[in-house]
Amino acid sequence: MQVIVQHDKNTAVISISGDVDLYSSPEMRKAITQLSKKKVPLIVVNLKDVDYMDSSGVATLVEGLQLTGKYKGCFRIACLKPTVWEVFELARLDRVFEIYETEEKALKVSPL
Amino acid sequence: MKESFDIKVPSNPRMMQLVRKTIAQACEMVGFSEREVHAVTLAVDEGCTNIIRHCYQGSETGHIVIRVRLYDDKIEIILRDFGDEIDVEKLRKCVKKMKRKLKRSGSVRPGGLGVMLIHSIMDKVHYKTSQDSGTVLRLVKYLSDAREKEIASNSTA
């Protein structure tokens, strides 16, 4: 799995590629934790290149949502593939997260 | 039963990719749809992940034996570990609690998702655990038509 982080003062995009599972999710967690420690107002996780995600990946994203929520930040997910979307549906988390079709939309929409 | 095979893997998260590929191919041989193949693979991955985390406490020196049985109408996967005994009753309560929590949007917590996913995906989930011989997790998934027949036969029994 590869994690690329691009950020400025107000926004951060974490682009993930590869499978997100028990082995690889700590790397994604590290990126999310570092950005939330800096209290970046908007964090977008781009999952365009993720074909597989298990519960440890989903749990990491839930943690990201909770960490950013503590400082009233915004945590968004973009570009879910159908296989990953299904995991969110099975875990009934599709209504919990702010999910966007594209990274651009996730960055443009004003915080709710 | 048409075919059966066993694989034994170390309790190392790195091995899960290999397990997923094997299970996906086995599901394809039975005739599951692409969506079902993904779901069953996920359930088995979650079972193995729970074994690594809870039965072996993250240690990579343990082993997981995975027995796969292929039938005309279903796949049966048996995961066996030789680690710590699990509290089956506590697990059942955890699943019930998780399902209740997930009904309330926004009240989600990271823990327990794996077990909840296994129960959502598989048609049959059965645990057998003991202090001496570890835990056996039996998972069954029917092909769609066979599942309807199974439900019908259970309701008339």
Interface residues (C-beta under 8 A of the other chain):
Chain A: D19 D21 L22 Y23 Y52 D54 S55 S56 V58 A59 T60 V62 E63 T83 E86 V87 L90 A91 R92 L93 R95 V96
Chain B: P13 R14 M16 Q17 R20 R35 H38 A39 L42 D45 E46 T49 I52 R53 L102 K103 S105 G106 V108 R109 P110 G111 L113 G114 M116 L117 S120 I121
